[in-house]
Amino acid sequence: MCVKKLILILAILLPSVAWAQYKDSPQEAADSTLILTLDDALKIALSENTSVKVADMEVQRQKYARKGAYGALFPQINATGMYSYAIQKQKVFFGSDDESSGSGGGGMASMMASAFEPIMYYIQQLYTATSTPFVPYEAPKAEEKSSSSSDPIEMGRRNQVQLGLSASMPIINAQLWESLCLTGDQVELAVEKARESRLGTVTQVKQAYYAVLMAKASYDVYNAVFENAAQNLKTTESRYNVQKASELDLARAQSSLAAAIPNVYNAENAIYLSLWQLKAVMGLDLDRPVDVVGTLEDYAQHMFYDINEGTEASLDRNTQLRQLAAQAEILSKQIRMQQYAYLPTLSAQISYNYYTQSDKFNLSQWKWLPSSTAVFSLNIPIFSGGQRYHTIKQTRVQADELDLQRENTERQIRIGIRQSLSTMDTAMKTYDAAKEALTSAEKAYNIASKSFEVGKSTLTDLNNTELTLTQTRLQAAQAVYNFVVAKAGLEQTLGYDFTEEKTYE
């Protein structure tokens, strides 16, 4: 008997101690515990959540890409340098292979070679060292000419260096101009994706916050059941000791208390799990102590919504449809950009070079010679084997696919809105019914409790009324939770977050 009493005392004390630790911990660590309202949680999440940070960085990346694309309109300036060493100089032949032929093709070649001999002689002198005095040209004698007219002549010098500076820019390029507009649309698409990430984060934070309030409400209900069971056991033991209650009543009271303990522990664990989930979606350290303020009953005061207004709500702010519209605009500009590939392009290029040649690697004696060119290049596309044509066809098919996808997405969004509205409507009706039933259940429990204390009713009657009261309280809390969760999802679908002036309540 003493062992049973000891177990019952421990069963009574353990949940009370656990709840005291949970309830008193924010007060004991008031300096370290972060107390959050819903708005505070949303603000922290929008600044600390990883997905929001990544989305904002993607927007910044697209902006840099857009600025980089505009650089194609400005001149592209490049400096070049080149050094080459001739291992074997290039050689040029003059004259015919058959010098004995005096007529026909050989004779003509011999005549051409004879005509170019003075010119090639002076060219060869230009490639010699500058210190060599100029030697006038003397025609070789006949016997010398016959022996050397077919010998190769070396061209160039061993060392060659060239330095240059060039600048080029497009003058007329419709395809390039259209691609710049395309980068602007890609930035807008990235901005909308970042907005989608923020809306999703807001919804997740709201649902996690409401889950904490629901866990607390469940804990309050089950803790009240536990306290009532403990009080009933105490009353039953007193009556049993004076032989006014049977041993069966005492066993029922003990079993009721034992059955209430796991529910208290599960509800307490649900609070910790929901707080961890809230910290996770907020981007906070999981070991940091946090707590939330408010109850679900605070949101019950705003449980009203115009169902017709929600059904006729505009989808202009829906992020999925906005992204599909941005993608459709991008595909449209891609088609135009691909069509512009048929148009001619005009570009300009200016280059300025310095070059020198020498057989000796002596920089002080090198003579640098300048050269410069200005080029206007006109490119007219004529035939590409159908590549451009089929590329345009492919993009148009992709645009048609996107139109079908948009139509199906809008249909699914409309279904989701109706589901949210239906859930909210059911939650409002359930809450109204639960509130009326709660008043009756509380009255019935109070009557049964007083009757049990004076011995006019049994413990079974009291447990039945308490079960009804517990179910009614949970139904009321669940109805509020279902409403606010569905409302958060609806606000995300319609594209409104907590910063919007218009709220759907």
C-alpha positions in Angstrom: 0.0 0.0 0.0 2.9 2.4 0.8 4.5 1.6 -2.6 1.2 2.5 -4.4 1.0 5.8 -2.5 4.6 6.6 -3.3 4.0 6.0 -7.0 0.9 8.1 -6.9 2.8 11.0 -5.2 5.5 10.8 -7.8 2.9 10.7 -10.6 1.3 13.8 -9.2 4.6 15.7 -8.6 6.5 15.0 -11.8 4.2 16.7 -14.3 3.8 19.6 -12.0 7.6 20.0 -11.7 8.0 19.7 -15.5 5.4 22.4 -16.1 6.9 24.6 -13.5 10.3 24.3 -15.2 8.9 25.2 -18.5 6.7 28.0 -17.2 9.4 29.5 -14.9 12.3 29.2 -17.3 11.6 32.4 -19.3 11.3 34.3 -16.0 14.5 32.8 -14.5 16.4 33.6 -17.7 14.6 36.7 -18.6 17.8 38.3 -19.9 18.6 35.4 -22.4 15.1 34.2 -23.4 13.8 35.9 -26.6 10.1 36.6 -26.2 8.5 36.8 -29.6 5.3 38.3 -31.0 4.2 37.2 -34.4 5.4 40.4 -36.0 8.8 40.0 -34.3 9.1 36.5 -35.5 8.3 37.5 -39.1 10.8 40.4 -39.1 13.6 38.2 -37.7 12.8 35.5 -40.3 12.9 37.9 -43.2 16.4 39.0 -42.1 17.8 35.7 -40.9 16.2 33.0 -43.0 18.6 31.3 -45.3 16.3 30.9 -48.3 15.4 34.6 -48.2 19.1 35.5 -48.1 19.9 33.2 -51.1 17.0 34.7 -53.0 18.2 38.3 -52.4 21.7 37.3 -53.4 20.3 35.8 -56.7 18.6 39.2 -57.4 21.9 40.9 -56.8 23.7 38.4 -59.1 21.2 39.1 -61.9 21.7 42.8 -61.5 25.4 42.4 -61.9 24.8 40.2 -65.0 22.6 43.0 -66.5 25.3 45.6 -65.9 27.8 43.3 -67.5 25.6 42.8 -70.5 25.5 46.5 -71.2 29.3 46.5 -71.5 28.9 44.9 -74.9 27.7 48.4 -76.2 31.0 50.1 -75.3 34.3 49.7 -77.1 36.2 46.6 -76.3 39.9 47.7 -76.0 42.7 45.1 -76.0 46.4 45.3 -76.0 48.5 42.6 -77.7 52.1 41.6 -77.8 53.9 39.1 -79.9 57.5 37.9 -80.2 58.7 35.3 -82.7 62.1 33.8 -83.6 62.7 32.4 -87.0 64.5 29.1 -86.7 64.6 28.9 -90.5 63.9 31.9 -92.5 61.3 31.8 -95.3 62.8 31.5 -98.8 61.4 32.7 -102.1 62.3 31.3 -105.6 62.4 33.4 -108.8 62.9 32.1 -112.3 62.0 28.7 -113.8 63.2 25.3 -113.0 64.6 24.9 -116.6 66.8 27.9 -117.3 67.9 26.4 -120.6 64.5 27.0 -122.2 64.4 30.2 -124.0 60.8 30.2 -125.1 57.4 29.1 -123.9 56.5 29.1 -120.3 60.2 28.8 -119.1 61.2 31.8 -121.2 58.4 33.9 -119.8 59.3 32.9 -116.2 62.9 33.8 -116.9 61.9 37.2 -118.3 59.7 37.9 -115.2 62.6 36.9 -112.9 64.9 39.2 -114.7 62.5 42.1 -114.4 62.1 41.5 -110.6 65.8 41.1 -109.8 66.5 44.8 -109.1 63.4 45.1 -106.9 64.2 42.0 -104.9 67.8 43.3 -104.6 66.7 46.5 -103.0 64.2 44.7 -100.7 67.0 42.4 -99.5 69.1 45.5 -98.8 66.3 46.9 -96.6 66.5 43.9 -94.4 70.2 44.1 -93.8 71.8 46.0 -90.9 71.3 49.7 -91.0 75.0 50.3 -90.7 75.7 48.6 -94.1 76.3 51.3 -96.8 73.9 51.3 -99.7 75.3 49.4 -102.7 73.9 50.2 -106.1 72.5 47.4 -108.1 74.6 45.9 -110.8 73.2 43.3 -113.2 75.0 40.0 -112.9 77.0 38.7 -115.8 75.5 36.2 -118.0 77.4 33.3 -116.7 76.7 34.3 -113.0 73.1 34.9 -113.8 72.6 31.5 -115.3 74.1 29.9 -112.2 72.2 31.9 -109.5 68.8 32.9 -111.1 67.1 29.9 -109.6 68.6 30.1 -106.1 66.2 30.9 -103.2 66.2 34.2 -101.5 65.7 34.4 -97.7 63.0 36.7 -96.4 62.7 38.5 -93.0 65.0 38.5 -89.9 65.4 36.2 -87.0 63.8 38.2 -84.3 60.4 39.8 -84.7 58.4 41.8 -82.1 54.9 43.3 -82.5 53.0 45.4 -80.0 49.5 46.6 -80.6 46.4 48.2 -79.3 42.9 47.5 -80.8 39.4 48.8 -80.1 36.2 47.3 -81.5 32.5 48.0 -80.9 29.2 47.2 -82.6 27.4 49.9 -84.5 24.3 48.1 -85.7 23.4 44.9 -84.0 19.6 44.4 -83.3 20.2 41.0 -81.7 22.5 42.5 -79.1 20.0 45.3 -78.3 17.2 42.8 -77.8 19.4 40.6 -75.5 19.9 43.6 -73.3 16.2 43.9 -72.8 16.2 40.2 -72.0 18.6 40.7 -69.1 16.2 43.2 -67.6 13.4 40.7 -67.6 15.6 38.1 -66.0 16.3 40.6 -63.2 12.5 41.1 -62.7 12.0 37.3 -62.7 14.7 37.0 -60.0 13.0 39.7 -57.9 9.7 37.8 -58.2 11.4 34.6 -57.1 12.8 36.4 -54.1 9.3 37.7 -53.3 8.0 34.1 -53.5 10.7 33.1 -51.0 9.7 35.8 -48.6 6.0 34.9 -48.9 6.8 31.3 -48.3 8.9 32.1 -45.3 6.2 34.3 -43.9 3.7 31.5 -44.2 6.0 29.0 -42.6 6.7 31.3 -39.7 3.0 31.9 -39.2 2.2 28.3 -39.2 5.0 27.4 -36.9 4.0 30.2 -34.5 0.4 29.0 -34.5 1.6 25.4 -33.9 3.3 26.7 -30.7 0.1 28.3 -29.6 -1.8 25.1 -30.4 0.7 23.0 -28.5 0.3 25.3 -25.5 -3.5 25.2 -25.7 -3.4 21.4 -25.8 -1.0 21.4 -22.8 -3.4 23.6 -20.8 -6.3 21.2 -21.6 -4.4 18.1 -20.7 -2.8 19.7 -17.6 -6.3 20.7 -16.4 -7.4 17.1 -16.9 -4.4 15.9 -14.9 -5.1 18.4 -12.1 -8.8 17.4 -12.0 -7.8 13.7 -11.9 -5.4 14.4 -9.0 -8.1 16.2 -7.1 -10.6 13.5 -7.8 -8.1 10.9 -6.5 -7.6 12.9 -3.4 -11.3 13.2 -2.8 -11.9 9.5 -3.5 -9.1 8.5 -1.1 -10.7 10.6 1.6 -14.1 9.0 1.0 -12.5 5.6 0.8 -10.8 6.1 4.2 -14.2 6.7 5.8 -15.7 3.9 3.9 -17.9 6.1 1.8 -16.3 5.0 -1.5 -15.6 1.5 -2.8 -12.3 0.1 -3.8 -13.5 0.1 -7.4 -13.9 3.9 -7.2 -10.4 4.3 -5.8 -9.0 2.1 -8.6 -10.8 4.1 -11.2 -9.5 7.4 -9.8 -6.0 6.0 -9.8 -6.3 4.8 -13.4 -7.7 8.1 -14.5 -4.7 9.9 -13.0 -2.2 7.4 -14.6 -3.9 7.8 -18.0 -3.6 11.6 -17.8 0.1 11.7 -17.2 1.3 10.6 -20.7 -1.0 13.2 -22.3 0.7 15.9 -20.3 4.2 14.7 -21.2 3.2 14.5 -24.9 1.7 18.0 -24.9 4.9 19.4 -23.2 7.1 17.7 -25.7 4.9 19.1 -28.5 5.7 22.6 -27.2 9.4 22.1 -27.4 9.2 20.5 -30.9 7.1 23.4 -32.2 9.5 26.0 -30.7 12.4 24.2 -32.4 10.5 24.3 -35.7 9.8 28.0 -35.2 13.5 28.7 -34.6 14.4 26.7 -37.6 12.2 28.6 -40.1 13.3 31.9 -38.5 16.9 31.0 -39.0 17.8 31.2 -35.3 20.2 28.9 -33.3 18.2 25.9 -32.1 19.9 26.2 -28.7 18.7 29.7 -28.1 15.8 29.9 -25.7 12.7 31.5 -27.1 9.1 31.8 -26.2 6.0 33.3 -27.8 3.2 35.5 -26.4 -0.5 35.2 -26.9 -3.0 32.4 -27.2 -5.2 31.0 -29.9 -8.1 32.6 -28.2 -6.7 36.0 -29.1 -7.1 35.1 -32.8 -10.6 33.7 -32.3 -11.8 37.3 -32.0 -10.9 37.8 -35.7 -12.4 34.6 -37.0 -14.6 36.1 -39.7 -14.1 36.3 -43.5 -16.2 37.2 -46.5 -16.2 34.0 -48.4 -17.5 35.7 -51.6 -14.7 38.2 -51.4 -12.2 35.4 -51.3 -13.7 33.6 -54.2 -13.6 36.7 -56.4 -10.2 37.8 -55.2 -7.8 38.9 -57.9 -4.7 36.8 -58.7 -2.7 39.7 -59.9 -0.4 39.4 -56.9 0.0 35.7 -57.1 3.7 35.0 -57.4 3.4 31.8 -59.5 1.4 33.5 -62.1 3.7 36.5 -62.1 6.7 34.3 -62.6 5.0 32.5 -65.5 4.1 35.9 -67.0 7.8 37.0 -66.7 8.9 33.7 -68.3 6.5 34.3 -71.2 7.9 37.8 -71.7 11.4 36.3 -71.7 10.4 33.7 -74.3 8.8 36.4 -76.5 12.0 38.5 -76.5 14.0 35.4 -77.2 11.9 34.8 -80.3 12.5 38.4 -81.4 16.2 38.1 -80.7 16.4 34.9 -82.7 14.5 36.6 -85.6 17.0 39.5 -85.5 19.7 37.0 -86.3 18.5 37.4 -90.0 19.4 41.1 -90.0 22.9 42.4 -91.0 25.3 43.6 -88.4 27.8 46.4 -88.6 30.9 46.8 -86.4 34.0 48.9 -86.3 37.5 48.2 -85.3 40.6 50.4 -85.0 44.1 49.0 -84.4 47.5 50.6 -83.9 50.6 48.5 -84.0 54.4 48.8 -83.6 56.6 46.2 -85.0 60.3 45.6 -85.5 62.6 42.9 -87.0 66.3 42.2 -86.4 68.8 39.4 -86.8 70.6 40.5 -83.6 68.9 40.5 -80.2 69.9 44.1 -79.4 67.0 46.2 -78.2 68.9 49.5 -78.6 69.4 49.0 -82.3 65.9 47.9 -83.1 63.9 50.2 -85.3 60.2 50.4 -84.5 57.8 51.0 -87.3 54.1 52.0 -86.7 51.1 50.8 -88.5 47.4 51.5 -88.0 44.1 50.3 -89.6 40.4 51.2 -89.3 38.0 48.5 -90.3 34.2 48.6 -90.8 32.8 45.1 -90.9 29.4 44.3 -92.4 28.0 40.8 -91.8 25.0 39.8 -93.9 23.5 36.4 -92.9 22.5 34.4 -96.0 22.3 30.7 -95.2 22.8 28.6 -92.0 21.3 25.3 -93.0 18.0 26.1 -91.3 19.5 26.4 -87.9 18.0 29.8 -87.1 14.6 28.8 -88.5 14.3 25.7 -86.3 15.6 27.5 -83.3 12.7 30.0 -83.6 10.3 27.1 -84.0 11.6 25.4 -80.9 11.2 28.6 -78.8 7.7 29.1 -80.0 6.7 25.6 -79.0 8.2 26.3 -75.6 6.1 29.4 -75.4 2.9 27.4 -76.2 3.9 24.9 -73.5 4.2 27.8 -71.0 0.7 29.1 -72.0 -0.8 25.6 -71.2 1.2 25.5 -68.0 -0.1 28.9 -66.9 -3.7 27.9 -67.6 -3.3 24.7 -65.5 -1.5 26.6 -62.7 -4.3 29.2 -62.5 -6.9 26.4 -62.3 -4.9 24.7 -59.5 -4.6 28.1 -57.7 -8.4 28.6 -57.9 -8.9 25.1 -56.4 -6.5 25.9 -53.6 -8.3 29.2 -52.8 -11.6 27.3 -52.6 -10.1 24.7 -50.4 -8.7 27.4 -48.0 -12.0 29.2 -47.9 -13.9 25.9 -47.3 -11.5 25.1 -44.4 -11.9 28.6 -43.0 -15.7 28.4 -43.3 -15.7 25.0 -41.6 -13.4 26.3 -38.8 -15.7 29.2 -38.2 -18.8 27.0 -37.9 -16.9 24.5 -35.7 -15.7 27.2 -33.4 -19.2 28.6 -33.0 -20.6 25.2 -32.2 -17.7 24.4 -29.9 -18.1 27.6 -27.9 -21.8 26.9 -27.3 -21.0 23.3 -26.4 -18.2 24.5 -24.1 -20.5 26.5 -22.0 -22.8 23.5 -21.5 -19.8 21.2 -20.9 -18.3 23.5 -18.2 -21.7 23.8 -16.5 -22.2 20.0 -16.6 -18.7 19.4 -15.2 -19.2 21.8 -12.4 -22.4 20.2 -11.4 -21.0 16.7 -11.6 -17.9 17.8 -9.6 -20.0 19.2 -6.8 -22.3 16.2 -6.8 -19.2 13.9 -6.6 -17.8 15.8 -3.7 -21.1 15.4 -1.7 -21.4 11.8 -2.8 -24.5 12.2 -5.0 -22.8 11.1 -8.2 -20.1 8.6 -9.1 -16.6 9.0 -10.5 -17.8 7.6 -13.8 -20.3 10.4 -14.2 -17.6 12.9 -13.4 -15.2 11.4 -15.8 -17.8 11.4 -18.6 -18.5 15.1 -18.2 -14.8 15.8 -18.0 -14.1 13.9 -21.2 -16.8 15.9 -22.9 -15.3 19.1 -21.6 -11.8 18.1 -22.7 -13.0 17.2 -26.2 -14.9 20.5 -26.5 -11.9 22.6 -25.5 -9.6 20.8 -27.9 -12.2 21.2 -30.7 -12.4 25.0 -30.1 -8.6 25.3 -30.1 -8.3 23.1 -33.2 -10.9 25.2 -35.0 -9.0 28.4 -34.4 -5.8 26.7 -35.4 -7.3 25.4 -38.6 -8.7 28.8 -39.4 -5.4 30.8 -38.9 -3.3 28.2 -40.8 -5.8 28.2 -43.8 -5.8 32.0 -43.7 -2.0 32.1 -43.8 -2.0 29.8 -46.8 -4.7 32.0 -48.5 -2.7 35.1 -47.9 0.3 33.5 -49.5 -1.7 32.4 -52.5 -3.2 35.9 -53.0 0.3 37.4 -52.6 -0.2 39.3 -49.4 2.2 39.2 -46.4 2.1 40.8 -43.0 3.5 44.1 -44.3 0.5 44.7 -46.6 -2.1 47.3 -45.4 -4.9 45.1 -46.7 -5.4 42.0 -44.6 -8.0 39.3 -45.1 -9.6 38.7 -41.8 
